[in-house]
C-alpha cells in the first residue's frame, strides 16, 4: 500500500466518482506527481458514490447540467460501464403532462432523443406497471445505469499507468495550511493522519465532507449532506430470470416524487417526497461507527411509508409478489446546495480548488471540466453557473444552505417555473429605498440576496390607460411570476421616464499605479481612455469565450470603477483580482469592493434630462454630458440640501438617461427626489422586469448567462468592433483568430408571428425552447448545436413577443420564416435582426 509522500504537485482529496475522474483527466492533460487521498478503503471508500442508485436521466432544463451529463455518459460508455435501459418519467396529472411537454422542449434543444408516449407504450416495456395510475409519460431511450465503483477503478488505474498518480486510502485529512502573500492567501500544505504533504495545489472532491475540509482553510463550501431514502424489495419473480443487473426501463413516478429501478431480481424504490432530513458534515459517523458505510444512515420508515404505498399502487403484482420482502433500506446521504448547482473552481485561496456537490450522472464531465480549467484556464463545457466564486457572503452561511435546501429538497422532482422564487432566508440585503418601495406595492424578486422590485402595484392604474398594448397573457403558466404591469411600466418609461433601483449591482474600485494594466489585461475594450469615460466591455477566457460583460469607468489616472450584475458579481471580482495579482504582485494596486457602500439608481426616458436638470445645475445636454461619460453632480434633495452623485450616461434599456451612483446613506433621499421631480413629467418607478427583459430585448442587448457564455464568441454575438486594441488582454489571440474564421452561428432576434395554440389560447414563450424550420425540422449550427431561445420577452413598444437565438449561418437572414416549439406546439417566427442592430430605434436616436 502506498504511503503519504512528503510533496506533491497536486493533492486530490476524495476517491469518489469526481475525485477519480479528476485524477484521470489531470493525468491525461500532462499532470504528474498527483496524490489522491481518501479516509476510506478502496474501491468503495464509503461516500455517496458507493450507495447511490446509479441511474442517469440525460434531460435537464439546465444546458450546463445536460452537457455535463451527456459528456459523463459518453465517458462511461467508453469505459464499458454503462448499461442503456431507457427511462420513463410518468405523469399522473395534466399539470405534470404540461411539464413533460416542456421537457420535450429541452430535449429537442439539447439534441437528446425523447418522446411523449401513452400509458400503453409504457406497459409494453414495463409489463408489471398499472396504467390506470398515470395518463402519459416522457420516454428517453438513452437512460441507463453505470457501475460507478468500477468506473472509479478504471480512472485511477489509467492515471497510475501513466505514472502520474499515487493513491493513499485509509488516511484522514487533519488540516490545510494556508499562507498570506501580498496578493492574497495560498495553499501550502495538507496535513494528514499519516504525515504532511507540501503542495501548491489541492482539490477538495470529497462530497458531503467538503464543507468540513473547506473550513480547515477558511473557505466556505456551502453544501449540506441530505438524506435520500431508498429501499430494495425482492426477490421479485418477474425479474428473477432476466439476465444482467437491469433489463427493464427505469420509472420515475414524478408526481409521487419516487422512482422504481430494477437491480437484478430486486426493485429499488427511492423517494424525494419525505421531509428534508439534513445533517452537518461533522456529524457524519466514522467508518468504525457505521453499520454499512458513513453515508448510509439508519432508515426512518415513517418518512417512507406514504411513498411505499404509492409504489405498491403503481406496481402491485411486482412489489407485492409472494416471497418479495424489503431486503435493504437506507437513508443515503447526498450533497445539496442553496441553488441546486455543483460547487466547482478555484476558491479565494490560491491553488485551492473545489469539485463538490456533484452527482454520479455528472461526475466524469465535471472531472474533465475542472481538470481543463486547472490546466488551461477554460473548459470545453461552460460551467459558470457552478462556479464557487458565485457565492456572496450571506450565501456561505450554513443556515442559508439549510434553509434553502429544506425548501428545495421536495422540488427535486417538482415542477419548477423558470422565474420561481425562493421563500426562505429572504430580506438579507435591502436597499435604502426598500420602505418606500413597499409603500408603492413593489413585488420583490431576489438576486444575490438583494430584494429587487420586479414591478409596482402602484402602477396598476396604467393598465387601463394602455389597454391591450400591455400584451396580457391568457395562460396561467405563461403569466406565473409575471404581471402586465411590467409592460405598462415599460410603455410609460418609453413615453416619459422610469426610475429604477439597481442597488444589486456589484461595484468595486481598482486603484494604484498598476490599475490601468489590470483593467487592460482583463477587458477586451480599450481602457486607456480619458478620465470621465465609460467603457462597456466583454471579458474573455483564454479560449475567447465570454467570462462576463460589464461596465468600467475611469475616475482618475490610477482609478477605475467596475460595475457588474449582482448575480455574477463575485465571480467578476475574482477575475479582476486574479489579473491584478499578475500585474501588481507587491499589492501596490488594490481592489476594493464598494457594493455595500454605493447604491445605484437608474433614470431613463425621453424626460430624464428634464427631471435631472430640475435637481442639478450642471449642463446635462448631449453636448455638455455626452453618452458614455461620467462625472459627479450635486443633486438637490428634500430639505434644501444636496447629495453627491456620480452620474454615468449609459443605458441598458435604449433610452436617454443615467445610472446614478450615490452613497447608501444618501440613496433614499435621492430616490424620493427623483420620484417627486419626475411626477410632473409622468415618471413612475419601474421594476427589473423592464430593465432586465422588456427594455433590453427591444434593443437586442445581450445578457451574460443568456446570450453570452464561455461557449460563444464576440463574433457570433455580433459584438465585434472595427479594431482590436494593441494592448494584450486575456483571450486576445483567440479573438483575433475568431475574427478571421467563418462564424459557426449568428445571434439573431426573432418575433413571434402568431401566438394562437391548438386550443385557441395564446401562448408566450419563456426561454429555452428549440428553434426549428417552419414545418418542424431540426436545425444544426456549425458547433453541432441545435438553436434554442436564449431570451424571451415582451416588446411592448413593438407589440411583439421577441426571442433571441443563435442560428446556423445559412438561416440567419432577415425575413427568414422559422418556428419555435413551445409545449409541443409549433408557432411561426420571423428573423428580424441578424446582428446587433435593434428592432426598436435602430439609429439609437432615443439615447440622445
Secondary structure by P-SEA (a helix, b strand, c coil): cccccccccbbbccccaaaaaaaaaaaaacccbbbbbbccccccccccccccccccccccccaaaaaaaaaaaaaaaaacccccbbbbbccccaaaaaaaaaaaaaaaaabbbbbbbcaaaaaaacccccccccccbbbbccccccaaaaaaaaaaaaaaaaccccccccccccbbbbbbcccbbbbcbbbcccbbbbccbbbbccccaaaaaaaaacccccccbbbbbbbbbccccccccccccccbbbbccccccbbbbbcccbbbbbbcccccccccccccccccccccccccccccccccaaaaaaaaaaccccccccccccccccbbbbbbcccccccccccccccccccccccccaaaaaaaaaaaaacccccccccccccccccccccccaaaaaaaaaacccccccccccccccccccccccccaaaaaaaacccccccccccccccccccccccccccccccccccccccccccaaaaaaaaaaaacbbbbbcccbbbbbbbccaaaaaaaacccccccccccbbbbbbbbcccccccccbbbbbccccbbbbbbbccaaaaaaaaaaaaaaaaccccccccccccccbbbbbbbccaaaaaaaaccccccccccccccbbbbbbccccccbbbbbbccccccccccccbbbbcccaaaaaaaaaaaaacccccccccccccccaaaaaacccccccccccccccccccccccccccccccaaaaaaaaaaccccbbbbbbbbccccccccbbbbbccccccccccbbbbbccccccccccbbbbccccccbbbbbbcccccccccccbbbbcccbbbbbbbccccccccccccccccc
